[in-house]
Amino acid sequence: GTTLGASAAEKGRYFGTAVAGFKLSDNTYTTILNREFNMVTAENEMKMNATEPQQGRFSFSAADQIVNHARSRGMSVRGHTLAWHSQQPGWMESMSGSALRQAMLNHVTQVATYYRGKIHSWDVVNEAFADGSSGARRDSNLQRTGNDWIEAAFRAADAADPNAKLCYNDYNTDNWTHAKTQAVYNMVRDFKSRGVPIDCVGFQSHFNNDSPYVSNYRTTLSSFAALGVDVQITELDIEGASANTYRSVVEDCLAVARCNGITVWGIRDSDSWRSYQNPLLFDGNGQKKAAYNAVLTAL
Ligand code: XIL
């Protein structure tokens, strides 16, 4: 193929990007989006603070702009994200206990129901594990409602949209030897053994000098896949955008049958949440970088 999406499709994969809705009026941005990608993630518009700004009053117009842009052009959509400790609406940040648990489950149910049938994969729960060597859950208002909050969210999402793939998504879970990776692995193994409806694990894969790409990444992907879940690279960016590292990531995904696809976290370096790292495939002018050519060749 001559584009990322078409080449990935030839390998039975997708190639996606995060999209910021307010940039859809930028012609350079939208030209690249429509040409290169066949999967889209809303960078912020489907988060809890965007979709339920006031309790029980849902707001889908910003998300719908992205979903409709994608689906009307034959692109699929990753839903990001139904439950997360961050980017909660203010009303939820101040809640706790059973009221918070009920509000979280209602949010999952309402949003997943609204988009039923339109979402390829949902990040049902995002970033629930702690960094460092503890292997523990991250402390958060959601975690304090009880350790079963994650499985409760997955059951609610499954009831609302049984055909979407339901993913657990996190960062710094790329290195197989890290405690956080092992902790997520153990949770997924437990969920599969008890029939909790989980279909996939998302690896954000924000690679930088503090958490670099390591060659056991392929072992991580294949080990999770061996539990009976799909794996997806959901927010890829690489500090400095080494062409060799981008090539390795693509090769690792292609080497694992259950690796469904790769999403980069933005189009141009200037679109990146870490723009100072120049971590993406297109420069600020929308020109293809060496990393782009490495990815296209590896696909
Ligand atoms: C980031 C967005 O890119 C920023 O625009 C926003 O200010 C903060 O969130 N992990 C995630 C993403 O799951 O939702 C985050 O996106 C990046 C880290």
Residues whose N, C-alpha, C, O or C-beta is under 5 A from the ligand:
A	BS01	XIL	E43 W273
